[in-house]
Amino acid sequence: MNSRPLHEQAGVSKNAYEMLQYLKRIARGDAAFTLQDTLLNHRCNVTPDNDFTLINQLFDAGKIDFDYSMVDGFQQRHVRLA
């Protein structure tokens, strides 16, 4: 039995793991579900919204991936579960 905390087993910080759990909860198993990166930060109380430290941790650990789109000439990054 592994006695390490779940966030350590996942290879991310505790806050990043909580963000991952939130994303899994709202995606409800939908593999196509995406959420804009700044909105995910906002919903997880990350300030400022453009601090992507936790999102980058999840990406580096292979837990999430990104989709990009153009909206009104601006590129937006959306997060999805890997």
PDB file with one MODEL, atoms N, CA, C and O in Angstrom:
MODEL        1
ATOM      1  N   MET A   1       0.848  -1.184   0.000  1.00  0.00           N
ATOM      2  CA  MET A   1       0.000   0.000   0.000  1.00  0.00           C
ATOM      3  C   MET A   1       0.888   1.240   0.000  1.00  0.00           C
ATOM      4  O   MET A   1       1.893   1.302   0.708  1.00  0.00           O
ATOM      5  N   ASN A   2       0.503   2.212  -0.797  1.00  0.00           N
ATOM      6  CA  ASN A   2       1.271   3.443  -0.908  1.00  0.00           C
ATOM      7  C   ASN A   2       0.754   4.440   0.119  1.00  0.00           C
ATOM      8  O   ASN A   2      -0.425   4.794   0.100  1.00  0.00           O
ATOM      9  N   SER A   3       1.622   4.894   1.012  1.00  0.00           N
ATOM     10  CA  SER A   3       1.201   5.810   2.064  1.00  0.00           C
ATOM     11  C   SER A   3       1.455   7.273   1.711  1.00  0.00           C
ATOM     12  O   SER A   3       1.179   8.164   2.514  1.00  0.00           O
ATOM     13  N   ARG A   4       1.982   7.521   0.509  1.00  0.00           N
ATOM     14  CA  ARG A   4       2.221   8.906   0.108  1.00  0.00           C
ATOM     15  C   ARG A   4       0.896   9.595  -0.191  1.00  0.00           C
ATOM     16  O   ARG A   4      -0.047   8.950  -0.652  1.00  0.00           O
ATOM     17  N   PRO A   5       0.815  10.900   0.066  1.00  0.00           N
ATOM     18  CA  PRO A   5      -0.402  11.646  -0.264  1.00  0.00           C
ATOM     19  C   PRO A   5      -0.711  11.569  -1.769  1.00  0.00           C
ATOM     20  O   PRO A   5       0.187  11.383  -2.590  1.00  0.00           O
ATOM     21  N   LEU A   6      -1.982  11.714  -2.108  1.00  0.00           N
ATOM     22  CA  LEU A   6      -2.421  11.586  -3.502  1.00  0.00           C
ATOM     23  C   LEU A   6      -1.737  12.583  -4.424  1.00  0.00           C
ATOM     24  O   LEU A   6      -1.399  12.244  -5.558  1.00  0.00           O
ATOM     25  N   HIS A   7      -1.526  13.821  -3.949  1.00  0.00           N
ATOM     26  CA  HIS A   7      -0.893  14.812  -4.822  1.00  0.00           C
ATOM     27  C   HIS A   7       0.558  14.431  -5.117  1.00  0.00           C
ATOM     28  O   HIS A   7       1.060  14.706  -6.206  1.00  0.00           O
ATOM     29  N   GLU A   8       1.233  13.799  -4.154  1.00  0.00           N
ATOM     30  CA  GLU A   8       2.603  13.349  -4.401  1.00  0.00           C
ATOM     31  C   GLU A   8       2.621  12.179  -5.372  1.00  0.00           C
ATOM     32  O   GLU A   8       3.513  12.083  -6.215  1.00  0.00           O
ATOM     33  N   GLN A   9       1.646  11.296  -5.261  1.00  0.00           N
ATOM     34  CA  GLN A   9       1.547  10.179  -6.184  1.00  0.00           C
ATOM     35  C   GLN A   9       1.315  10.678  -7.611  1.00  0.00           C
ATOM     36  O   GLN A   9       1.793  10.075  -8.572  1.00  0.00           O
ATOM     37  N   ALA A  10       0.579  11.781  -7.739  1.00  0.00           N
ATOM     38  CA  ALA A  10       0.300  12.363  -9.054  1.00  0.00           C
ATOM     39  C   ALA A  10       1.472  13.204  -9.559  1.00  0.00           C
ATOM     40  O   ALA A  10       1.525  13.549 -10.739  1.00  0.00           O
ATOM     41  N   GLY A  11       2.404  13.533  -8.673  1.00  0.00           N
ATOM     42  CA  GLY A  11       3.580  14.298  -9.063  1.00  0.00           C
ATOM     43  C   GLY A  11       3.354  15.790  -9.169  1.00  0.00           C
ATOM     44  O   GLY A  11       4.053  16.473  -9.917  1.00  0.00           O
ATOM     45  N   VAL A  12       2.377  16.310  -8.422  1.00  0.00           N
ATOM     46  CA  VAL A  12       2.076  17.744  -8.451  1.00  0.00           C
ATOM     47  C   VAL A  12       1.874  18.252  -7.024  1.00  0.00           C
ATOM     48  O   VAL A  12       1.782  17.466  -6.080  1.00  0.00           O
ATOM     49  N   SER A  13       1.807  19.580  -6.881  1.00  0.00           N
ATOM     50  CA  SER A  13       1.578  20.179  -5.567  1.00  0.00           C
ATOM     51  C   SER A  13       0.137  19.915  -5.119  1.00  0.00           C
ATOM     52  O   SER A  13      -0.712  19.514  -5.914  1.00  0.00           O
ATOM     53  N   LYS A  14      -0.111  20.147  -3.849  1.00  0.00           N
ATOM     54  CA  LYS A  14      -1.460  19.931  -3.296  1.00  0.00           C
ATOM     55  C   LYS A  14      -2.490  20.819  -4.000  1.00  0.00           C
ATOM     56  O   LYS A  14      -3.582  20.361  -4.336  1.00  0.00           O
ATOM     57  N   ASN A  15      -2.139  22.091  -4.220  1.00  0.00           N
ATOM     58  CA  ASN A  15      -3.075  23.005  -4.887  1.00  0.00           C
ATOM     59  C   ASN A  15      -3.337  22.598  -6.334  1.00  0.00           C
ATOM     60  O   ASN A  15      -4.469  22.694  -6.808  1.00  0.00           O
ATOM     61  N   ALA A  16      -2.303  22.145  -7.038  1.00  0.00           N
ATOM     62  CA  ALA A  16      -2.488  21.688  -8.416  1.00  0.00           C
ATOM     63  C   ALA A  16      -3.366  20.444  -8.440  1.00  0.00           C
ATOM     64  O   ALA A  16      -4.194  20.289  -9.338  1.00  0.00           O
ATOM     65  N   TYR A  17      -3.194  19.556  -7.464  1.00  0.00           N
ATOM     66  CA  TYR A  17      -4.022  18.350  -7.395  1.00  0.00           C
ATOM     67  C   TYR A  17      -5.483  18.715  -7.146  1.00  0.00           C
ATOM     68  O   TYR A  17      -6.380  18.107  -7.730  1.00  0.00           O
ATOM     69  N   GLU A  18      -5.728  19.699  -6.288  1.00  0.00           N
ATOM     70  CA  GLU A  18      -7.101  20.150  -6.044  1.00  0.00           C
ATOM     71  C   GLU A  18      -7.710  20.743  -7.309  1.00  0.00           C
ATOM     72  O   GLU A  18      -8.896  20.553  -7.575  1.00  0.00           O
ATOM     73  N   MET A  19      -6.902  21.464  -8.093  1.00  0.00           N
ATOM     74  CA  MET A  19      -7.377  22.004  -9.372  1.00  0.00           C
ATOM     75  C   MET A  19      -7.736  20.857 -10.321  1.00  0.00           C
ATOM     76  O   MET A  19      -8.761  20.909 -10.999  1.00  0.00           O
ATOM     77  N   LEU A  20      -6.900  19.837 -10.366  1.00  0.00           N
ATOM     78  CA  LEU A  20      -7.160  18.673 -11.217  1.00  0.00           C
ATOM     79  C   LEU A  20      -8.454  17.985 -10.800  1.00  0.00           C
ATOM     80  O   LEU A  20      -9.252  17.604 -11.657  1.00  0.00           O
ATOM     81  N   GLN A  21      -8.672  17.822  -9.503  1.00  0.00           N
ATOM     82  CA  GLN A  21      -9.896  17.195  -9.019  1.00  0.00           C
ATOM     83  C   GLN A  21     -11.115  18.028  -9.400  1.00  0.00           C
ATOM     84  O   GLN A  21     -12.152  17.474  -9.767  1.00  0.00           O
ATOM     85  N   TYR A  22     -11.003  19.352  -9.318  1.00  0.00           N
ATOM     86  CA  TYR A  22     -12.106  20.230  -9.726  1.00  0.00           C
ATOM     87  C   TYR A  22     -12.403  20.048 -11.212  1.00  0.00           C
ATOM     88  O   TYR A  22     -13.564  19.935 -11.605  1.00  0.00           O
ATOM     89  N   LEU A  23     -11.372  20.020 -12.029  1.00  0.00           N
ATOM     90  CA  LEU A  23     -11.550  19.857 -13.471  1.00  0.00           C
ATOM     91  C   LEU A  23     -12.209  18.518 -13.787  1.00  0.00           C
ATOM     92  O   LEU A  23     -13.097  18.450 -14.637  1.00  0.00           O
ATOM     93  N   LYS A  24     -11.787  17.466 -13.119  1.00  0.00           N
ATOM     94  CA  LYS A  24     -12.404  16.145 -13.319  1.00  0.00           C
ATOM     95  C   LYS A  24     -13.874  16.161 -12.921  1.00  0.00           C
ATOM     96  O   LYS A  24     -14.716  15.570 -13.597  1.00  0.00           O
ATOM     97  N   ARG A  25     -14.175  16.841 -11.817  1.00  0.00           N
ATOM     98  CA  ARG A  25     -15.549  16.898 -11.319  1.00  0.00           C
ATOM     99  C   ARG A  25     -16.470  17.618 -12.301  1.00  0.00           C
ATOM    100  O   ARG A  25     -17.576  17.145 -12.562  1.00  0.00           O
ATOM    101  N   ILE A  26     -16.035  18.750 -12.848  1.00  0.00           N
ATOM    102  CA  ILE A  26     -16.925  19.498 -13.736  1.00  0.00           C
ATOM    103  C   ILE A  26     -16.960  18.898 -15.144  1.00  0.00           C
ATOM    104  O   ILE A  26     -17.927  19.114 -15.874  1.00  0.00           O
ATOM    105  N   ALA A  27     -15.934  18.155 -15.536  1.00  0.00           N
ATOM    106  CA  ALA A  27     -15.937  17.509 -16.857  1.00  0.00           C
ATOM    107  C   ALA A  27     -16.878  16.306 -16.878  1.00  0.00           C
ATOM    108  O   ALA A  27     -17.396  15.954 -17.938  1.00  0.00           O
ATOM    109  N   ARG A  28     -17.103  15.684 -15.759  1.00  0.00           N
ATOM    110  CA  ARG A  28     -18.014  14.547 -15.611  1.00  0.00           C
ATOM    111  C   ARG A  28     -17.784  13.459 -16.648  1.00  0.00           C
ATOM    112  O   ARG A  28     -18.736  12.900 -17.192  1.00  0.00           O
ATOM    113  N   GLY A  29     -16.523  13.162 -16.920  1.00  0.00           N
ATOM    114  CA  GLY A  29     -16.192  12.078 -17.835  1.00  0.00           C
ATOM    115  C   GLY A  29     -16.239  12.436 -19.302  1.00  0.00           C
ATOM    116  O   GLY A  29     -15.993  11.577 -20.149  1.00  0.00           O
ATOM    117  N   ASP A  30     -16.550  13.688 -19.632  1.00  0.00           N
ATOM    118  CA  ASP A  30     -16.610  14.131 -21.025  1.00  0.00           C
ATOM    119  C   ASP A  30     -15.200  14.444 -21.507  1.00  0.00           C
ATOM    120  O   ASP A  30     -14.604  15.442 -21.102  1.00  0.00           O
ATOM    121  N   ALA A  31     -14.667  13.582 -22.378  1.00  0.00           N
ATOM    122  CA  ALA A  31     -13.287  13.748 -22.859  1.00  0.00           C
ATOM    123  C   ALA A  31     -13.115  15.006 -23.703  1.00  0.00           C
ATOM    124  O   ALA A  31     -11.993  15.486 -23.859  1.00  0.00           O
ATOM    125  N   ALA A  32     -14.189  15.545 -24.246  1.00  0.00           N
ATOM    126  CA  ALA A  32     -14.114  16.735 -25.093  1.00  0.00           C
ATOM    127  C   ALA A  32     -14.280  18.029 -24.295  1.00  0.00           C
ATOM    128  O   ALA A  32     -14.189  19.114 -24.870  1.00  0.00           O
ATOM    129  N   PHE A  33     -14.519  17.941 -22.999  1.00  0.00           N
ATOM    130  CA  PHE A  33     -14.744  19.128 -22.177  1.00  0.00           C
ATOM    131  C   PHE A  33     -13.482  19.973 -22.095  1.00  0.00           C
ATOM    132  O   PHE A  33     -12.396  19.454 -21.837  1.00  0.00           O
ATOM    133  N   THR A  34     -13.624  21.274 -22.316  1.00  0.00           N
ATOM    134  CA  THR A  34     -12.516  22.217 -22.153  1.00  0.00           C
ATOM    135  C   THR A  34     -12.996  23.416 -21.349  1.00  0.00           C
ATOM    136  O   THR A  34     -14.190  23.709 -21.285  1.00  0.00           O
ATOM    137  N   LEU A  35     -12.037  24.100 -20.738  1.00  0.00           N
ATOM    138  CA  LEU A  35     -12.317  25.297 -19.961  1.00  0.00           C
ATOM    139  C   LEU A  35     -11.164  26.267 -20.170  1.00  0.00           C
ATOM    140  O   LEU A  35     -10.001  25.868 -20.114  1.00  0.00           O
ATOM    141  N   GLN A  36     -11.471  27.523 -20.409  1.00  0.00           N
ATOM    142  CA  GLN A  36     -10.421  28.520 -20.632  1.00  0.00           C
ATOM    143  C   GLN A  36      -9.508  28.583 -19.407  1.00  0.00           C
ATOM    144  O   GLN A  36      -9.977  28.540 -18.270  1.00  0.00           O
ATOM    145  N   ASP A  37      -8.207  28.684 -19.652  1.00  0.00           N
ATOM    146  CA  ASP A  37      -7.224  28.630 -18.568  1.00  0.00           C
ATOM    147  C   ASP A  37      -7.446  29.691 -17.497  1.00  0.00           C
ATOM    148  O   ASP A  37      -7.336  29.391 -16.309  1.00  0.00           O
ATOM    149  N   THR A  38      -7.754  30.916 -17.887  1.00  0.00           N
ATOM    150  CA  THR A  38      -7.956  31.975 -16.892  1.00  0.00           C
ATOM    151  C   THR A  38      -9.233  31.739 -16.085  1.00  0.00           C
ATOM    152  O   THR A  38      -9.293  32.085 -14.905  1.00  0.00           O
ATOM    153  N   LEU A  39     -10.250  31.156 -16.712  1.00  0.00           N
ATOM    154  CA  LEU A  39     -11.487  30.843 -15.988  1.00  0.00           C
ATOM    155  C   LEU A  39     -11.247  29.725 -14.976  1.00  0.00           C
ATOM    156  O   LEU A  39     -11.776  29.772 -13.865  1.00  0.00           O
ATOM    157  N   LEU A  40     -10.455  28.724 -15.351  1.00  0.00           N
ATOM    158  CA  LEU A  40     -10.104  27.661 -14.409  1.00  0.00           C
ATOM    159  C   LEU A  40      -9.353  28.249 -13.222  1.00  0.00           C
ATOM    160  O   LEU A  40      -9.642  27.901 -12.077  1.00  0.00           O
ATOM    161  N   ASN A  41      -8.404  29.125 -13.473  1.00  0.00           N
ATOM    162  CA  ASN A  41      -7.682  29.791 -12.385  1.00  0.00           C
ATOM    163  C   ASN A  41      -8.642  30.556 -11.483  1.00  0.00           C
ATOM    164  O   ASN A  41      -8.552  30.471 -10.258  1.00  0.00           O
ATOM    165  N   HIS A  42      -9.559  31.301 -12.086  1.00  0.00           N
ATOM    166  CA  HIS A  42     -10.521  32.090 -11.320  1.00  0.00           C
ATOM    167  C   HIS A  42     -11.378  31.193 -10.429  1.00  0.00           C
ATOM    168  O   HIS A  42     -11.578  31.487  -9.250  1.00  0.00           O
ATOM    169  N   ARG A  43     -11.882  30.100 -11.000  1.00  0.00           N
ATOM    170  CA  ARG A  43     -12.743  29.196 -10.235  1.00  0.00           C
ATOM    171  C   ARG A  43     -11.995  28.475  -9.122  1.00  0.00           C
ATOM    172  O   ARG A  43     -12.600  28.041  -8.142  1.00  0.00           O
ATOM    173  N   CYS A  44     -10.678  28.349  -9.272  1.00  0.00           N
ATOM    174  CA  CYS A  44      -9.861  27.688  -8.239  1.00  0.00           C
ATOM    175  C   CYS A  44      -9.164  28.701  -7.334  1.00  0.00           C
ATOM    176  O   CYS A  44      -8.239  28.356  -6.598  1.00  0.00           O
ATOM    177  N   ASN A  45      -9.616  29.952  -7.395  1.00  0.00           N
ATOM    178  CA  ASN A  45      -9.112  31.024  -6.527  1.00  0.00           C
ATOM    179  C   ASN A  45      -7.619  31.288  -6.691  1.00  0.00           C
ATOM    180  O   ASN A  45      -6.936  31.608  -5.718  1.00  0.00           O
ATOM    181  N   VAL A  46      -7.107  31.156  -7.912  1.00  0.00           N
ATOM    182  CA  VAL A  46      -5.719  31.505  -8.198  1.00  0.00           C
ATOM    183  C   VAL A  46      -5.677  32.987  -8.540  1.00  0.00           C
ATOM    184  O   VAL A  46      -6.403  33.445  -9.423  1.00  0.00           O
ATOM    185  N   THR A  47      -4.839  33.731  -7.852  1.00  0.00           N
ATOM    186  CA  THR A  47      -4.700  35.150  -8.156  1.00  0.00           C
ATOM    187  C   THR A  47      -3.246  35.470  -8.426  1.00  0.00           C
ATOM    188  O   THR A  47      -2.370  34.979  -7.713  1.00  0.00           O
ATOM    189  N   PRO A  48      -2.966  36.270  -9.423  1.00  0.00           N
ATOM    190  CA  PRO A  48      -3.902  36.758 -10.438  1.00  0.00           C
ATOM    191  C   PRO A  48      -4.311  35.630 -11.387  1.00  0.00           C
ATOM    192  O   PRO A  48      -3.680  34.573 -11.421  1.00  0.00           O
ATOM    193  N   ASP A  49      -5.371  35.870 -12.154  1.00  0.00           N
ATOM    194  CA  ASP A  49      -5.912  34.865 -13.069  1.00  0.00           C
ATOM    195  C   ASP A  49      -4.902  34.422 -14.119  1.00  0.00           C
ATOM    196  O   ASP A  49      -5.031  33.337 -14.686  1.00  0.00           O
ATOM    197  N   ASN A  50      -3.900  35.253 -14.381  1.00  0.00           N
ATOM    198  CA  ASN A  50      -2.910  34.904 -15.414  1.00  0.00           C
ATOM    199  C   ASN A  50      -1.636  34.295 -14.820  1.00  0.00           C
ATOM    200  O   ASN A  50      -0.595  34.279 -15.476  1.00  0.00           O
ATOM    201  N   ASP A  51      -1.716  33.797 -13.588  1.00  0.00           N
ATOM    202  CA  ASP A  51      -0.608  33.043 -12.982  1.00  0.00           C
ATOM    203  C   ASP A  51      -0.857  31.569 -13.291  1.00  0.00           C
ATOM    204  O   ASP A  51      -1.726  30.942 -12.686  1.00  0.00           O
ATOM    205  N   PHE A  52      -0.092  31.019 -14.234  1.00  0.00           N
ATOM    206  CA  PHE A  52      -0.354  29.672 -14.731  1.00  0.00           C
ATOM    207  C   PHE A  52       0.544  28.610 -14.103  1.00  0.00           C
ATOM    208  O   PHE A  52       0.752  27.552 -14.697  1.00  0.00           O
ATOM    209  N   THR A  53       1.077  28.875 -12.916  1.00  0.00           N
ATOM    210  CA  THR A  53       1.980  27.939 -12.250  1.00  0.00           C
ATOM    211  C   THR A  53       1.327  26.573 -12.032  1.00  0.00           C
ATOM    212  O   THR A  53       1.924  25.545 -12.350  1.00  0.00           O
ATOM    213  N   LEU A  54       0.116  26.555 -11.496  1.00  0.00           N
ATOM    214  CA  LEU A  54      -0.562  25.283 -11.219  1.00  0.00           C
ATOM    215  C   LEU A  54      -0.922  24.563 -12.511  1.00  0.00           C
ATOM    216  O   LEU A  54      -0.746  23.350 -12.620  1.00  0.00           O
ATOM    217  N   ILE A  55      -1.421  25.306 -13.483  1.00  0.00           N
ATOM    218  CA  ILE A  55      -1.776  24.708 -14.772  1.00  0.00           C
ATOM    219  C   ILE A  55      -0.537  24.131 -15.440  1.00  0.00           C
ATOM    220  O   ILE A  55      -0.593  23.045 -16.017  1.00  0.00           O
ATOM    221  N   ASN A  56       0.573  24.841 -15.368  1.00  0.00           N
ATOM    222  CA  ASN A  56       1.821  24.328 -15.957  1.00  0.00           C
ATOM    223  C   ASN A  56       2.296  23.064 -15.249  1.00  0.00           C
ATOM    224  O   ASN A  56       2.822  22.158 -15.896  1.00  0.00           O
ATOM    225  N   GLN A  57       2.120  22.989 -13.936  1.00  0.00           N
ATOM    226  CA  GLN A  57       2.475  21.772 -13.195  1.00  0.00           C
ATOM    227  C   GLN A  57       1.671  20.582 -13.710  1.00  0.00           C
ATOM    228  O   GLN A  57       2.216  19.501 -13.931  1.00  0.00           O
ATOM    229  N   LEU A  58       0.372  20.792 -13.896  1.00  0.00           N
ATOM    230  CA  LEU A  58      -0.495  19.710 -14.373  1.00  0.00           C
ATOM    231  C   LEU A  58      -0.128  19.299 -15.795  1.00  0.00           C
ATOM    232  O   LEU A  58      -0.161  18.115 -16.131  1.00  0.00           O
ATOM    233  N   PHE A  59       0.221  20.275 -16.624  1.00  0.00           N
ATOM    234  CA  PHE A  59       0.638  19.964 -17.995  1.00  0.00           C
ATOM    235  C   PHE A  59       1.952  19.185 -17.993  1.00  0.00           C
ATOM    236  O   PHE A  59       2.076  18.177 -18.689  1.00  0.00           O
ATOM    237  N   ASP A  60       2.926  19.644 -17.218  1.00  0.00           N
ATOM    238  CA  ASP A  60       4.227  18.973 -17.148  1.00  0.00           C
ATOM    239  C   ASP A  60       4.108  17.546 -16.620  1.00  0.00           C
ATOM    240  O   ASP A  60       4.898  16.676 -16.985  1.00  0.00           O
ATOM    241  N   ALA A  61       3.113  17.308 -15.754  1.00  0.00           N
ATOM    242  CA  ALA A  61       2.897  15.971 -15.196  1.00  0.00           C
ATOM    243  C   ALA A  61       2.066  15.089 -16.123  1.00  0.00           C
ATOM    244  O   ALA A  61       1.843  13.916 -15.826  1.00  0.00           O
ATOM    245  N   GLY A  62       1.601  15.653 -17.256  1.00  0.00           N
ATOM    246  CA  GLY A  62       0.829  14.875 -18.215  1.00  0.00           C
ATOM    247  C   GLY A  62      -0.625  14.671 -17.825  1.00  0.00           C
ATOM    248  O   GLY A  62      -1.280  13.767 -18.344  1.00  0.00           O
ATOM    249  N   LYS A  63      -1.142  15.493 -16.920  1.00  0.00           N
ATOM    250  CA  LYS A  63      -2.516  15.345 -16.445  1.00  0.00           C
ATOM    251  C   LYS A  63      -3.519  16.112 -17.302  1.00  0.00           C
ATOM    252  O   LYS A  63      -4.690  15.741 -17.376  1.00  0.00           O
ATOM    253  N   ILE A  64      -3.055  17.189 -17.955  1.00  0.00           N
ATOM    254  CA  ILE A  64      -3.929  17.997 -18.804  1.00  0.00           C
ATOM    255  C   ILE A  64      -3.227  18.255 -20.135  1.00  0.00           C
ATOM    256  O   ILE A  64      -2.027  18.025 -20.287  1.00  0.00           O
ATOM    257  N   ASP A  65      -4.015  18.741 -21.088  1.00  0.00           N
ATOM    258  CA  ASP A  65      -3.481  19.167 -22.370  1.00  0.00           C
ATOM    259  C   ASP A  65      -4.186  20.474 -22.737  1.00  0.00           C
ATOM    260  O   ASP A  65      -5.126  20.895 -22.063  1.00  0.00           O
ATOM    261  N   PHE A  66      -3.724  21.101 -23.803  1.00  0.00           N
ATOM    262  CA  PHE A  66      -4.281  22.391 -24.190  1.00  0.00           C
ATOM    263  C   PHE A  66      -4.892  22.325 -25.583  1.00  0.00           C
ATOM    264  O   PHE A  66      -4.410  21.606 -26.458  1.00  0.00           O
ATOM    265  N   ASP A  67      -5.951  23.083 -25.767  1.00  0.00           N
ATOM    266  CA  ASP A  67      -6.536  23.353 -27.081  1.00  0.00           C
ATOM    267  C   ASP A  67      -6.484  24.864 -27.255  1.00  0.00           C
ATOM    268  O   ASP A  67      -6.707  25.616 -26.306  1.00  0.00           O
ATOM    269  N   TYR A  68      -6.190  25.299 -28.468  1.00  0.00           N
ATOM    270  CA  TYR A  68      -6.088  26.728 -28.746  1.00  0.00           C
ATOM    271  C   TYR A  68      -7.141  27.129 -29.764  1.00  0.00           C
ATOM    272  O   TYR A  68      -7.451  26.371 -30.683  1.00  0.00           O
ATOM    273  N   SER A  69      -7.690  28.333 -29.594  1.00  0.00           N
ATOM    274  CA  SER A  69      -8.662  28.853 -30.550  1.00  0.00           C
ATOM    275  C   SER A  69      -8.485  30.366 -30.663  1.00  0.00           C
ATOM    276  O   SER A  69      -7.912  31.006 -29.782  1.00  0.00           O
ATOM    277  N   MET A  70      -8.981  30.918 -31.754  1.00  0.00           N
ATOM    278  CA  MET A  70      -8.943  32.365 -31.964  1.00  0.00           C
ATOM    279  C   MET A  70     -10.340  32.931 -31.722  1.00  0.00           C
ATOM    280  O   MET A  70     -11.326  32.433 -32.266  1.00  0.00           O
ATOM    281  N   VAL A  71     -10.412  33.969 -30.907  1.00  0.00           N
ATOM    282  CA  VAL A  71     -11.672  34.651 -30.627  1.00  0.00           C
ATOM    283  C   VAL A  71     -11.426  36.139 -30.795  1.00  0.00           C
ATOM    284  O   VAL A  71     -10.630  36.737 -30.071  1.00  0.00           O
ATOM    285  N   ASP A  72     -12.115  36.727 -31.754  1.00  0.00           N
ATOM    286  CA  ASP A  72     -11.964  38.165 -32.044  1.00  0.00           C
ATOM    287  C   ASP A  72     -10.509  38.552 -32.267  1.00  0.00           C
ATOM    288  O   ASP A  72     -10.075  39.623 -31.842  1.00  0.00           O
ATOM    289  N   GLY A  73      -9.759  37.686 -32.928  1.00  0.00           N
ATOM    290  CA  GLY A  73      -8.373  37.977 -33.247  1.00  0.00           C
ATOM    291  C   GLY A  73      -7.385  37.696 -32.122  1.00  0.00           C
ATOM    292  O   GLY A  73      -6.190  37.946 -32.279  1.00  0.00           O
ATOM    293  N   PHE A  74      -7.856  37.183 -30.997  1.00  0.00           N
ATOM    294  CA  PHE A  74      -6.988  36.868 -29.868  1.00  0.00           C
ATOM    295  C   PHE A  74      -6.970  35.364 -29.644  1.00  0.00           C
ATOM    296  O   PHE A  74      -8.004  34.699 -29.702  1.00  0.00           O
ATOM    297  N   GLN A  75      -5.780  34.842 -29.390  1.00  0.00           N
ATOM    298  CA  GLN A  75      -5.654  33.412 -29.136  1.00  0.00           C
ATOM    299  C   GLN A  75      -6.046  33.101 -27.694  1.00  0.00           C
ATOM    300  O   GLN A  75      -5.597  33.765 -26.760  1.00  0.00           O
ATOM    301  N   GLN A  76      -6.888  32.083 -27.528  1.00  0.00           N
ATOM    302  CA  GLN A  76      -7.284  31.642 -26.198  1.00  0.00           C
ATOM    303  C   GLN A  76      -6.811  30.211 -25.998  1.00  0.00           C
ATOM    304  O   GLN A  76      -6.829  29.403 -26.926  1.00  0.00           O
ATOM    305  N   ARG A  77      -6.392  29.909 -24.785  1.00  0.00           N
ATOM    306  CA  ARG A  77      -5.943  28.563 -24.455  1.00  0.00           C
ATOM    307  C   ARG A  77      -6.991  27.919 -23.551  1.00  0.00           C
ATOM    308  O   ARG A  77      -7.406  28.487 -22.541  1.00  0.00           O
ATOM    309  N   HIS A  78      -7.400  26.730 -23.941  1.00  0.00           N
ATOM    310  CA  HIS A  78      -8.373  25.969 -23.163  1.00  0.00           C
ATOM    311  C   HIS A  78      -7.709  24.718 -22.625  1.00  0.00           C
ATOM    312  O   HIS A  78      -6.873  24.104 -23.289  1.00  0.00           O
ATOM    313  N   VAL A  79      -8.094  24.349 -21.410  1.00  0.00           N
ATOM    314  CA  VAL A  79      -7.524  23.197 -20.712  1.00  0.00           C
ATOM    315  C   VAL A  79      -8.482  22.021 -20.855  1.00  0.00           C
ATOM    316  O   VAL A  79      -9.697  22.180 -20.740  1.00  0.00           O
ATOM    317  N   ARG A  80      -7.920  20.831 -21.109  1.00  0.00           N
ATOM    318  CA  ARG A  80      -8.725  19.607 -21.114  1.00  0.00           C
ATOM    319  C   ARG A  80      -7.920  18.510 -20.432  1.00  0.00           C
ATOM    320  O   ARG A  80      -6.691  18.556 -20.376  1.00  0.00           O
ATOM    321  N   LEU A  81      -8.634  17.540 -19.925  1.00  0.00           N
ATOM    322  CA  LEU A  81      -7.971  16.409 -19.275  1.00  0.00           C
ATOM    323  C   LEU A  81      -7.231  15.589 -20.312  1.00  0.00           C
ATOM    324  O   LEU A  81      -7.725  15.395 -21.423  1.00  0.00           O
ATOM    325  N   ALA A  82      -6.046  15.104 -19.957  1.00  0.00           N
ATOM    326  CA  ALA A  82      -5.252  14.289 -20.881  1.00  0.00           C
ATOM    327  C   ALA A  82      -5.734  12.850 -20.847  1.00  0.00           C
ATOM    328  O   ALA A  82      -5.193  12.001 -21.556  1.00  0.00           O
TER     329      ALA A  82
ENDMDL
END
